[in-house]
């Protein structure tokens, strides 16, 4: 996996499923800040992936201040999942965790 792009702005959250489907992604992992899972942002990402028919799994064990151990846990989860893409939903800690998991 290579880092492709960072998207932001009104409406972009609801486009993630379409974007991944357009890239022929078969299975994605969603790394999400646990505080966002049940909020509209998290629900929108999940709905977008479902609507686009993109298979996915959710990893929500993101630490506020990531540690070597939390990076290792995320990396192990991602490496065992046969994912084509990583979607990071949250702030800097989530993005840092996604970058570490992609190594």
C-alpha positions in Angstrom: 0.0 0.0 0.0 1.2 3.5 -0.8 -0.1 6.7 0.8 -2.4 8.2 -1.8 -4.2 11.3 -0.6 -5.6 13.1 2.3 -9.1 14.4 1.7 -10.9 17.1 3.7 -13.8 19.5 3.3 -17.6 19.4 3.2 -19.0 16.1 1.9 -15.7 14.2 1.6 -16.5 11.8 4.3 -19.6 10.5 2.5 -17.4 9.9 -0.7 -14.9 7.5 0.8 -16.7 4.4 -0.3 -17.1 5.6 -3.8 -13.4 6.6 -3.9 -12.3 3.2 -2.8 -14.6 1.4 -5.2 -13.3 3.6 -8.0 -9.8 2.3 -7.0 -11.0 -1.3 -7.2 -10.3 -1.8 -3.5 -11.6 -5.2 -2.4 -11.1 -4.9 1.4 -10.3 -1.9 3.6 -9.4 -1.4 7.2 -10.9 1.6 8.9 -8.6 2.9 11.7 -10.9 5.2 13.7 -10.6 7.2 16.8 -12.9 5.4 19.3 -14.6 8.7 20.2 -15.8 8.9 16.6 -17.2 5.4 16.1 -20.8 6.2 17.1 -20.8 9.8 16.0 -22.0 11.0 12.6 -18.5 11.1 11.1 -17.9 7.4 12.0 -21.3 6.3 10.9 -21.0 8.2 7.6 -17.7 6.5 6.7 -19.2 3.0 7.5 -22.4 3.8 5.6 -20.4 5.0 2.6 -18.3 1.9 2.5 -21.4 -0.3 2.8 -23.3 1.6 0.1 -20.3 1.2 -2.3 -20.0 -2.5 -1.6 -16.5 -2.2 -0.2 -15.7 -4.9 2.4 -14.0 -3.6 5.5 -13.1 -4.2 9.1 -12.8 -1.6 11.8 -9.9 -1.1 14.2 -10.8 1.4 16.9 -8.0 0.8 19.5 -6.3 4.1 18.8 -4.3 5.6 21.6 -4.6 9.4 22.3 -0.8 9.4 22.5 0.3 6.4 20.5 3.1 4.2 21.9 5.3 1.6 20.4 2.9 -1.0 21.7 -0.2 0.6 20.2 1.6 0.9 16.9 2.5 -2.8 17.1 -1.1 -3.8 17.8 -2.4 -1.9 14.9 0.3 -3.2 12.6 -0.4 -6.8 13.6 -4.1 -6.3 12.9 -3.5 -4.7 9.5 -0.9 -7.2 8.4 -3.2 -10.2 9.3 -6.2 -8.8 7.4 -5.2 -8.9 3.8 -6.4 -5.3 3.3 -6.0 -3.3 0.0 -6.5 0.1 1.7 -6.3 1.8 5.1 -8.8 4.5 5.9 -7.9 6.7 8.9 -10.7 8.6 10.5 -9.7 11.0 13.2 -6.9 13.3 14.1 -3.1 13.1 14.3 -3.0 10.0 16.5 -5.2 8.1 14.1 -3.2 9.2 11.1 0.1 8.4 12.8 -1.2 4.9 13.7 -2.3 4.4 10.1 1.1 5.4 8.8 2.8 3.0 11.2 0.5 0.2 10.3 1.3 0.7 6.6 5.0 0.1 7.1 
